[in-house]
Amino acid sequence: MASQSITIELPEAVCDQIRRAAERTGRPLDQVLTEALTVVAPVIDTSSLSLRSALAHLVYLIDAALWQAGRATMVAELRERLQGLHDLP
């Protein structure tokens, strides 16, 4: 696949977040950035801001974190409150 070099300026907080993601996953910074952009680019015009943000954050999670998030359960108190709200007319 052909590649093209692009220079952009990002806020320091974003750069730090991307660096940490690269370190956590043991991958090169440019690979993490490429994956983040690849995930967001197809939906940038067609989805809500919250969906685009959620998709972009998925790139930074390692497999273990994704599995943990997928298996997460709600504590009983919150589950009961949610059920109560669901039952409202």
N, C-alpha and C positions, 0 to 999 in steps of 0.2 A: 504494500500500500504506500502510495506516495505521501510524503509529509510536507508540511509547510510551517515555517517558523513565524510566530506572532509574538510581539512584545506588548504586554498590557501592564497597567498599574493597578494594583489591588490594595485595599485598606490593609494595614498591618495585622489587624485581627483575623482577616480572612487568610492571609499568608501564614500566620501562626497555626491556624486550624488545619490548613492543608499540609503543612510541615508535620504536625503531630499525626495526622492520618497516615502520611507516608511512613513515618517512623513506626507507628503501631502495626502497620501491615507489612513492613519490611519491603516496601516497593519504592521505586524511584518517584520523585516528586512529579516529573512530567507525565508519568503513567497515571498517577492519581488524578491529576488535572484533566488529562485526556478522557479518562473514564467518567469523571464528573460532567464534563461538557457533553459527552456522548449520550449520557442518560437524559440530560435536560434538553438538549437541542431539539429533538423531535417533537416535544410537547410544549415548547416555549410559547407558541401562539395559540394553543388549543386548550390549555388547562389553567386551573386557578393557581394563584400565587402559592397557596398552601400546598397544593399537590407538587408543584415544581420544587418548592423548598424541601418537601419530604423526600422526593426522588433524589435530589442532590445530596441530602444527608445520608442516604443509603450507601452511597459510594464509599463513605468514610468508615463504615462498620466492617469489622472483620467477621468471618463466618460464625465464630463463637458468640459474638454480640448479637448477630441476627437470630441465631437459634434461641438465645436467652430471651430476646424481645418477643419472639414468636411463642414461646412457652410461658410467658408472663401471665399471671392471673391477678384478678382484682381481689383485694381483701374483702372479707365477708361484709363488713359494714358498708363499704362503697357499693358492692354488688346489690345489697338489700335496698339501699337508697335509689340506685338506678332502677331496680325493679319497681319500686314504689312510684317513681316518676313515670315509668313506662305504663303503669296501670291507671294513671290519671286520665279522666275523660277528656 
